[in-house]
Amino acid sequence: MTASLGSTGSPGSTLASAVPQGEARRRRGADLIVKSNLLLVFLGLCVVASLLAPQFLTGRNIANLLQQSSLTGIVAIGMTMVVLTAGIDLSVGSVAAFGGMTIALLLGSGVPVLPAILISVAAGAVFGAFMGGMSAYLSLPSFMTTLAGLTAIRGLTYLLTDGKPAEAGGSEAFQLLGGGFIGYVPIVGVIFVAITVLAALVLRGTTFGEYVYAVGSNKEAARLSGLPVRGVITTVFAVSGALAALAGVLLTSRLTVGQPTAFNGLELDAIAAVVLGGTNLFGGRGGVFGTFVAVLLLSVLRNLCNLLGLGSFFQMVVTGLILLVALVLNMLIERRGARA
């Protein structure tokens, strides 16, 4: 009997143990609020937008919003994978323009649609793999290699047609790829969602995804553990290049013309979405779902400003302030993670 009473413990000890459990629940609730800050801000912004601009919730406006954000979103998904390895890709805008011009020239030369798409996307992957390989195998900062790529690839894009637009032509099916709809849902939006889900599955459900996070967390530790650090870095840059070129293909599909001046400043929009989405610029922490929500949030913000008749300068100020708030909230998440 004595042993039985001793094993159950006293009422005082039970009460003492209940206090830490309640505190732990409060901490978990606070952490959940902090980590879900972006989604809460997005939902709150949608509510505000619907109140300030009743036309915001119309099917046409939402479809337009999704169509406009999808190209940046596709590029931002690739950028997220690069940033997770503690890299940066400043060449995505130039690669996207090159991809759009390449498919326009191929289709104009009579190449079938599918091979033309594959060649254009493969060209982007080659550019990305080359810059990523330079960074990985020569220990060059990715900032410098991709900055050089930004200039060189943009120049090469201009050289393709001496800086002039190129008529794409192509079949009606190709034009639907970037400009078609399934009901009110743009096809390019479906592609954006599919790429986001696929990237999330790769990052969270495969060995390669584990390698990406490990390399971003500590390259030297990953190398000493036998991980193919250089191969991982080269691969994520190839993926980023391929997705950038795909965005260019989709824009050409919608416009039916390749524009060598397209996507100027795209790299800044992609990086902004990645940072706003909570991915650590030093690598090892973050994910594509945060980037997905961030792309939509920035698109809603710009769309609301347009509906209210506010100028682009005002949009830049507001976007900068939101990014600053996001950085502060991400810092809070990092500190909570360090104390845990």
N, C-alpha and C positions, 0 to 999 in steps of 0.2 A: 504493500500500500504506500509506504514511504517513497519507494522508488518511483511509483506511478505519479505521486504528487510532484516529485522533483522534476520529472520529465516534462510536465505540462507548464511549469514555470509559474511565477506569481503574477497577480493582476497588474502590479506596478511595471513589471518587465514587459508585459503585453502592451500596456499603454505607451511605454517608452519606444517600443519598436514601431508602433503605429504612427508616431510623429514623423520619423524619417520617411516612411512610406508616403504620407501625405505631402511632405515637402518634395519628394521625388516626382509625384504626380503633377504638382504645380510647375516644377522645372520642365517636365516633359511638355506640358501645355504651353509654357512660355516659348520653349524651343520650337514647337510646332508653329506657333504664330509667327516667330521670326523667320523660319525657313519658308513659310507660306506667304511671306510679305508680298512677293511679286504677284502671285495669283490674286490676293486680296486687293492690291492696288489696281490690277487689271479689271476685276469685276466692279470695283468702285468707280473707275474711270468710265466703264460702259454705262453704268447707271447715270452718272453725271452727264455723259454725252447724250443719252436718250432724253434727259430732261431739258438740256440746253438746245438741242437740235432734234426735234421730233422725226425728221427725215433720216436720222442716223439708223433707226431700226428697220428701215425699209429693205426689202429683199434685194433690190438693185444695189443699194449702197453697201450692204454687207458683202454681196458678191464681188463688187468692185474692190472693196477693202481687202478681201482675201486674195484676189487676183494680183493686186498691187504689191502685197506683202510677200507673196510666195517666192518670187525670184530672190529677193534678199534673204528670205528664210532658208532656201535651199543652200545658198552660199554660206550662211551663218552656221548651218549644221556641220559643214566641212571645217569651217574655222574653229568650231568648238572642239573637234577632235584634235586639231593642231595645238590649240591652247592647252588642252589637257596634258599634252606632253611638254608643256612649258615653252612652246614655240609661238610664232606669229607668222601670218601669211599676208603680206601687203600686196601681193600680185594678183589677187582674185579678180579685181575689176578688169585688169588688162587681159587676164586669161579668159574671162567671160566674153569680153569684146572679141577676142581672137576666135573663140568657139562659135560665136554668132556669125562672124564674117566667113569662117571656114565652111560652115554648112550652106551659107548663101551661095558661095562660089561653087561648091560641089553640086548643089542642086541645079544651079544655072548651067553647069557643064553636062547635065544629064545623068548624074549619079543617082541611083535609087535612094529613096528616103532613109531606109534602115541602115544601109552601109554608110550613108553620109552622116547620120547621127552618131554611129559608132566611131567613125574616124574623128569626128569633131571632139567627142568626149574623150577618146583615147589621147588626142593631142593635148588636151588639158591635163590628163593624168601624167603624161610624159613631162610636161613642163613642171608640174608639181613634184614629181619624183626626182627630177634633176635638181631643183632647188633644195628639196629636203635632203637629198643625198649629199649635196655640197655642204650643207649645214652639219649633217651627221658624221660624214666620213672625214671631212677636213676641219671639223670643230669650229666652223664659222658661225657667227650669230645669225639666226634665221631672219632677224630684222634686216640685216645687210644683204643677205642673198635674195630675199624676196623684194627688197627695195630695188635692187638691180634688175630683178625680173619684171617689176612693175614698169620700169622705163623701157627695157629692151623689148618686152612682148608687146607693149603698146606701140612702139615704133614699128615692129614687125607687122602688126595689124594694119597700120597706115600704109605700109609698103605693099600690102596685098593688092590694093586697088588705088594706090596713090592718094589715099585719104578720102576717096569717094564712096558713097553707099553702094551696095551690091544687091540687085534684085534677086530674091530667093526663088520665087516660083514655087514649085512643089505641088503635091496633091492637096486636095481638100482635107484629107485625113491629117496631113502634117500641119495645116493651118489650125485645125481643131485642137491639136496638142497644146498649143500655147494660148489659143483664144476661144476654145470651145467651152461649153457648159453642160453639166448633167443636172437638168432642172435649173436651180439657182446656184449650184455649186460649180465653180470653175474647175476645169480638168487640171490646170496647173496647181490649184489648191489641193486636189486629191494627191497629186504627185508629191507635193510638199509634206503632207501628212504621212504618206507612205514612207518617204525617205527618213522622216523623223522617227517613226516607229522602228524601222529597220536599223537605224543607227543606234537607237536605245537598246535594242535586242543584242546588237553586236557588242556594245560597251558593257552591258550588265550581264550578258549571258554567255560570253565566249571567253576562251583563253586569251585571245588577242585583246579583248577589252580590258582584261586584268593587266595585261602587259602595258597598255596605254596609261592606265592610272599609276602603275608602278614606276614607269619611266618618268612620268610627270612629278611624282612625289620625290624621287631621289634617283637620278640617273646613275650615279656611281654605285649605289647599293644594288640597283637593278642589274648593272653590268657584272658586279661581283657575284650576283646570284645566278648568272648564266643566261640572263634574258637577252634576246637579240635587239638591243637598244637601237642600233643604227637602222636595222630593218624596220622596226616599229615607227621610227621617226620618218623614214623615207616613205613608208606606206601611208601614214596619215596625211602627209603633204600630197601624195598622189591622189588620195581620195578628195582632198580639198580642191585640187586642180580639176579633177573630173567633174565635181559638182558645180564648180564655177563655169566650166565649159557648157555643162548641161543648162545652166541658167541662161547662157548666151544663146543656145539653141532654141530654148523656149521663147525668148524674146523675139528672135528672128521669125519663129513660127507665128507669133501674134502679129508682128508688123509686116510680115512678108518681105522684109528687106533687112540686110545686114548693115549695121551702123558702126563704123570704126570708132566713133566718139562715145559709144554707149558705155554705161557703167562707170563713169568717172566718179570717184569717191565712194564706190561700193564697199571697198575694204573698211572704210571708217564706219559705215552703217552696220556691217557684219560684226566688227569688233565691239561696237556699242551694244548690239544685241547679246553678244556672248557675255560681256561684262555685266550688263543689266540682268541677264539670266542667272547670275550667281556663279559662273565658272571662274575659278581662281586664275588670274593671269600668270601666276608662278607655277601652275600645273598641279595635277593630282586630285583636284576636287571640282565637282560640277557635273553637268550633264546636258543632254540635248533638249529635254523637256523644258527646262528653265529657259533655254534659248528660244524655243518655240513660243512660249508665252511672251517673252520679251519682244520678239518680232511683232506679234499681234498687238502688244501694248503700244509700241512705238507707232504702228500703223494707225491704231485707233486715235492716238494723240494727234497725228498729222491730219487724219481725216476730219476730226472734230475742228481743228483749226481752220481747215478749208471750208467746212460747212458754216463756220461763224465768220468767215471772211477775213481771218487773221493772216498776216503776211508770213513769208518764209523766214524772215529775220526773227520774228517772235517765236516761231516754231523751234528755231535753233537754240534760243535762250531757254525755252521750257525743256527741251530735250537734254540740254546740258545740266540743268538743275536736277532732272530726274536721274541722270547718270550719277551725279554727285550723291544724291540720297541713296541710290543703290549701292554705291561703294561703301558708304557708312554702314548700311545694314549688313552687307557682306562681311565687313570688319567685325561686327557684333557676332555674326555666326562663327567666324574664325576664333574669336576669343572664347566663346562658349564651348567650341570644340576642343580648345586647348585646355580648358579647366575640367572637361569631362574625364 
